[in-house]
Amino acid sequence: MSTYDFDLFVIGAGSGGVRASRIAAGHGARVAVAEEFRVGGTCVIRGCVPKKLLVYGSHFAEDLEDAARFGWQISGKRFDWATLRDNVAAEVDRLNGLYQNTLDNNKVTTLLGQARLVDAHTVEVDGEDGVRRHTAGTILIASGARPFIPDVPGAELGITSNEVFHLPELPRRMVIAGAGYIATEFAGVFHELGSDVTLINRSDTILRGWEPALADRLLTISMAKGINFKLNCRLERVEKTGDGLVLHFADGKRIETDVLLWALGRVPNTEGLGLAEVGVSLNDKGAIAVDADSRTSVANIFAVGDVTDRVQLTPVAIREGHSFADRQFGGKVWHVDYRAIPSAVFSNPPLGSVGMTEAEARNAYGQVKIYTSDFRPMKNVLAGRNERALYKLVVDAATDRVVGAHMIGPDAPEILQAVAIAVKAGLTKAQFDETMALHPTMSEELVLMR
């Protein structure tokens, strides 16, 4: 019989931590999980889920506008931010309850409070009933990441994606600092809901690391919709005035706004955990360094998810937590395959991508073949919208294997998931071509590229 209080102690009840807890408990382990905020983590509470619901809500702006072309006469339409905000918050509450039920049903002990390592087998939790210590044979850190806030005067006057879901009212003007997926997604959302949106960025590109053709297309479409972009700029300070905020730039220009949203990436939550005291090493990015088994520099302490900064995606954290629990407590040895991970940007229109970009493929294989389809979706044609979708396949010329698929257009992420299976399976362009088209759909373009 173990002399420890628990077989596994998990710090963080987000996607990775909850999955690891459930699987380990299913293998018979005695498990506890500590969470300082709410069970569900970034994705459920203040990330993917509430953001996607805002995306759905914002799409009605164009759908209602287009309805007349399809014969629908809609009068008196108006948008109420409080209704959307509160309904999204209610759904988050529901999911929070479901995640807690999952832990309870699997007999996982939930401890609400901030956790800190005391030694390799002891965790101290500062909760509502005071500070209590718990021991465990194995410890898993799944504390996630948080929005990065730059060190500029007045930075505290801005908000992050943590707070954006709780705005008391829809801002008339919003400036979003950043050009990654979070920035472009919220730019699309708040523009459609009626805010005057400006996106600012230090470089001249958006969505760095994505297939450039898709990023360029999104920039063109976003500008046509009326989203403002100030690129190649350096923000020097933020000032509060009676009318809102004033952003001062190095070139002497200023922008006035009601809300400044920081969307400059996320940093691992490693502070305050007692890592250095017990010998858990960080890498050069400030994330917890782990090996292929998610093991840290301390033999019985592991880490998964965003705190390791391997791939900051919810499904990756879930898979890492599952793999860890199976290996440590179920006798099932398997590892996460980080190749061909599909990803999406829920901008307006959205992007989907899997595998290599054209540049990455050329570096890896030398000779590649590129197939594209640049078309106007049928719905946009009848609606009178000039927005065009762009699909791109990257093929290794030597083997005819499709090594990358990238698309921007309506429902691109939904379509991309199925394409990811084909890319992961190593299917060839010839096999794509041999697949019968499903007509009339946008996805049929994937099997019609010649």
FENHU-V644031 format. One record per backbone hydrogen bond with DSSP energy under -1.0 kcal/mol. NH is the residue of the N-H (numbers start at 1). CO is the residue of the C=O. Records with the same first field share a line. If there is no record, write none. Layout:
NH->CO  CO
This chain:
6->135
7->30
8->30
9->138
10->32
11->140
12->34
18->14
19->15
20->16
21->17
22->18
23->19
24->20
25->21
26->22
27->23
28->25
29->24
32->8
33->109
34->10
35->111
40->13
41->38
44->40
45->41
46->42
49->43
51->47
52->48
53->49
54->50
55->51
56->52
57->53
58->54
59->55
61->58
63->59
64->60
65->61
66->62
67->63
69->66
70->67
71->68
72->67
84->80
85->81
86->82
87->83
88->84
89->85
90->86
91->87
92->88
93->89
94->90
95->91
96->92
97->93
98->94
99->95
100->96
101->97
102->98
103->99
104->100
105->101
106->102
107->104
108->103
109->31
111->33
113->35
114->126
116->124
117->273
118->122
119->122
122->119
123->134
124->116
125->132
126->114
127->125  130
130->127
132->125
134->123
136->121
137->6
138->7
139->300
140->9
141->302
142->11
146->267
148->265
152->150
155->152
157->154
158->155
159->260
164->160
166->163
174->196
175->259
176->198
177->261
178->200
184->180
185->181
186->182
187->183
188->184
189->185
190->186
191->187
192->188
193->189
195->190
196->172
198->174
199->228
200->176
201->230
207->179
210->207
214->211
215->211
216->212
217->213
218->214
219->215
220->216
221->217
222->218
223->219
224->220
225->221
227->222
228->197
230->199
232->203
233->201
236->248
237->248
238->153
239->246
241->244
245->257
246->239
247->255
248->237
249->253
250->234
252->249
255->247
257->245
258->173
259->173
261->175
262->159
263->177
267->146
269->144
270->268
273->270
278->274
280->275
283->287
286->283
288->307
289->281
291->295
294->291
296->301
301->298
302->139
303->294
304->141
308->305
313->311
317->313
318->314
319->315
320->316
321->317
322->318
323->319
324->320
325->321
326->322
327->323
328->324
329->325
330->326
332->326
343->353
345->351
347->345
351->345
352->407
353->343
354->405
356->403
361->357
362->358
363->359
364->360
365->361
366->362
367->365
369->395
371->393
373->391
375->389
381->377
382->378
383->379
385->380
389->375
390->408
391->373
392->406
393->371
394->404
395->369
396->401
397->367
400->396
402->427
403->394
404->394
405->354
406->392
407->352
408->390
409->350
412->409
415->411
416->412
417->413
419->415
420->416
422->418
423->419
424->420
425->421
426->423
427->422
429->400
432->428
433->429
434->430
435->432
445->442
446->443
447->444
448->445
